[in-house]
Amino acid sequence: KRLHRLEWGNSYHDIDPQALLAAELPDLRWLTLRGCEEIEILQPLTKATNMPNLCTLLLIEAPEDESEVNGLVRQFAKASGLPNLSLVGTGRWYDRKWWVLGNGKATRVNKNVNPIWSDWWEPDPTDAWF
């Protein structure tokens, strides 16, 4: 079966980057990871070669402080195994951050542009959690 979209975790304890790297996910296009407040655990994903079509990585509950995220964003931008990736980080629904990555660059997109508006994004994603 082809897997195009995957949502995983409720906290960073649930997320296992090594399991994602070991899986065969050539058709995965959208990956949502919930509970990414410990952003450094995602660093192994920057070496992924098994998700060549991944175009959106959505980090729910990413750190509010952009300086905590910037190093990881730069590593994802340099990741040769993720050529089509955009990264979206959310803290709360109103402070969404979006970067287009590739060729070693991370371009921050205007906060007024909503990259996931057409993908059934809830006005407040936490509404569906409880």
Helices and strands as residue ranges (DSSP letters): E 5-8, G 12-14, H 17-22, E 30-34, G 39-47, E 56-60, H 66-78, E 86-90, E 97-102, E 105-108, G 125-128
